[in-house]
Amino acid sequence: MKRLIAFVFLLSGFISANASKVDTVMTYSNSMKKSIKAVVITPDVSNSGEKLPVLYLLHGYSGNQSDWISKVKTVADYADQYKMIIVCPDGNFSSWYFDSPVDKSWKYETYVSTELPAWIDSHYKTNNTPSGRAITGLSMGGHGALYLAFKHQDIFGAAGSMSGGVDLRPFPLNWELSKRLGSYSEFPERWDNNSVINLTHLLTAKTLPLIIDCGSEDFFYPVNVKLHSKLLETNIPHDFISRKGAHNWEYWSNAIGYQVLFFSKFFKAS
């Protein structure tokens, strides 16, 4: 019996020795003059003095900073497995991660691309170069991740998308987009300029590793296929993954595993 108790004690000690830490922190956006929550997952090695890479993981429309950690329990395990910090910011429920030309108080491009990385780098021991930063997300966050990475390659060295809304124009009445951009009929150029599919001219071959994933039954599948085709036409290397699946957490909980593996390889190669 004593041996069994000792074994259980040792086993529990072994498990806890490799446990990532999940914190909800208050960051600050100077451009929006407000505090914003973020979930920060740090691996067990975070106290070793080693500078760690950071993966920024964005939520979708109507979500918040807690979505990923509450709905996909393996996300915390990935931080430990791949020795990376994972940051899940609150992008507000419908920011689409750009600076709104309609409402100047919505500056989520500035926040996620500039203010948040600076805050994270000042509070954690990070590899604070593009080779140590990647960004991905789901749905609205998939759009946001590619949008921000395409425009801020001096900040993010690799990017991904899961079921991303990579072309906003086919959806003029959905997801409060018109509140962020104005109506499509009145301001088509805003919708053009803020759609990921129209930003591929910012890319050059082999400068920004990309992984794009979308289920074949997803309503965003056609626009993702169009983005994939455009990247092929312009000779931009990227991984494109599609399998049977819809726009739901079952799909994303599977997709995230491929994404973190992709970024881990990028971090190790950099």
N, C-alpha and C positions, 0 to 999 in steps of 0.2 A: 504493500500500500504506500509506504514511504517513497519507494522508487517511482510509483505511478504519479504521486503528487509532485515529486521533483521533476519528472519528465514534463508534466503539464506546465509547471512553473517556467521551465527552460523554454518550452515551446512558445508560451505566451510572451516571454521576454524577447524571443527571436522575432515574433511577428511585430511587436511594438517597436522594435529597433529599426524596422523598415517602413514606418508609417509616415506618409506625407502629412503636412500641416495645412489645414484649410482655415483661412481667416477672411472675414469681411472687413474691409478697411474703408475709410473715408478719404477720398482723394479730392483735389481741388482744381476747378477750372477757372482760371483767371479771365478767360474770354467770356464765360457765361456768369461769372461772379457767383458761383455756388459750389457746394460740396457734392460729390457724386460717389456712390458706393461702387466697390469692385470686390469680387472674390479673388483672392490670391492663394494659389496652391503651391507650396514650397516642398521640395523633396527632402528626405531625411538628411541629405548631405549638405543642406543649405548653411549649416553652421561650420562647415569644414574650411571655410576661407576661399573655396573655389568659386570663380566667377561663372555663373550659370547662364545658359541661354534662356530666352523668354518666348513663350508662345502666347499670343493674344487671341482669345477665343470669344467670338461675338455671338450674341443671341439674336433671335428673330423678332419679327413684328409681334407686338403685345407682350414680349417677354421682359426679363430683367437679368441682373447679374447672377442670380441664383439658379437660373434655368438649367445650365449644363451640370452643375454639381448635384442638383436635386433629382434630375431625371436620368442621368447617366453616371452611375456610381463608379464606373471604371475610370472616369476622368482623373480622379485623385490618384489612382494606381499608376496611371501613365506618367504622372509627374515623377514618381519614384523610379519606375521602370526605365525611363529615358533620361533621368537626371536633368529635368528642365523645370523652370517656374512656369506655371500656367496662370494667366490673368484673364478674368472674365468681367469686363466692365459693364456698367449699366448704360446702355445706349438710348435710354428712354424708350417708350413703347413704339414710337414711329419716327425715329430720327432719320433712318436710312443712312446714317453715318456720314452725311455731308453737312456743310454749312448752308443753312436754308437762306435762299435769296428773298423769301417771303417774310420770315420772322428772324430777325437778327439775334434773338436770344437763343436760337438753336444753332450751336456751333460745334457739332459733334465730329466733324472732320478735324478741326483744330484740336479738340480735346483728345481724341483717340490717336491721332498721328503725332502730336507734339507734347501736349501737357501731360497726358497719362504716362507715356514712356519716360519723360523726365522725372515724374514723381516716383515711378517704380525704380528707376536707376538710382535715385537719391535715397531710397529706403531699403533696397536689397542689393546684395552683391551680385551684379549682373555683368554679362558681356554686353556692354552698351554700344555695340556697333551693329550695322545691318547684318553682319554675319552671325550675330547672336540674337536676332529678332525675326520672328515669323508671325503671320497673322492669318486666321481663317475664321469661318463662322457658318451658320446655317441660315438659309432663306434671306431675309433682310440683312443678316450678318454675313452671308456669303457674298452678296453684293458689296457690302461695306468693306469686307476684307480685300477683295480685288480692287475696288475703287481706291482705297487708301494706299494699297501697296503700289498700284500703277502710278499714282501721283506722288508718292513719297518713298522712292527707292533709296533715298539717303537714310531712311529710318528702318524700313523693313526689307530684309534680304530675301525672303521667300513668302509665298502666299498660297492660300487655298480657298475653296468654296465648296459647300455642300448644299445642293438644291438652291443655289443662289438666284436671286432675281436680277440677272445680269443685263437685262434690257427692260427698262421701266415703261417704255412707250406703249406696249400692248395692253397695259393695265391702267388706263387713265382714271378709272373710278374706284380703284382698290386701295386699301391699306393706308388711307389718309395721305397718299402721295401728293394730292393737289394742295393739301394744307402746307406741305413743305416746299413745293415748287410753283404753286399757282396752277391753274387749269391747263391741260395740255393744249386745248384749242387756242388759248390766249398766249401761251408762252412755250411753244414747241421747242425753241432753242434751249431752254433750261432742261427740258427732258432729254434732249439730245446730248447736251454737255455733261449730264450727270448719270448717263447710262454707261455701264462698264464696257459694253460692246463697242462703244464709240471712242474708247480711250486706248485701244491697242496700239495706236501710233506712238504712244509713249514708251513702248517696249522695243528692245533690241535683243537679238538672239543671245541666249545664255546669260542674261544679266539678272533675271528674276525667275528662279525656279517656281513652277506652278503646278498645283494639283487641283483638278476640277472634277466634282462628283455629282451626279444627279440621277435619280431613279427614272426608269423608262415610263412610269405611270404618273410622274409628277407634272403638274401644270406648268412648271418652269422648264420642263425637258426640252421643248422646241427651241427656246432662246439659248439654252446651254449648248445644244447641238450647233446652233448658228455661231456661237462664240468659238467653239472648238474648230469649226470649219474655217473661220476667219483667222484663227491663230495658225492653222496649218497653211493657209494661203500666204501668210506673211512670214512663214518660216520661224515662228516662235515656238521653241520646244516646250512641251507641257505634258503632264499626265492627265488623261481624260478617262474617267471611270464611269460606267453605267451598268446597272443591274436592275432586275425586276424590283420595283418598289415605288412607294408614293411619298407624299410630302408629310412625313410623320416621324416621331421619335424612334420608332423601330428601325427606320432606315438610317437616321443620323447616329444612333448608338452603335451601329455597325460601321458606318463611314468614318467616324472619328478615329477608329483604330488604324485605318490606312493613312489618314492624314498625319497623325503624330509620328508614325513610323517614317513617313516621307520627310518630315521636318527634322526628326532625329538624325537621319542620314545627312541632311543638309548641314546641320550644326556640326556634326563630326567631320565633315569634309571641308568646312570653312577654315 
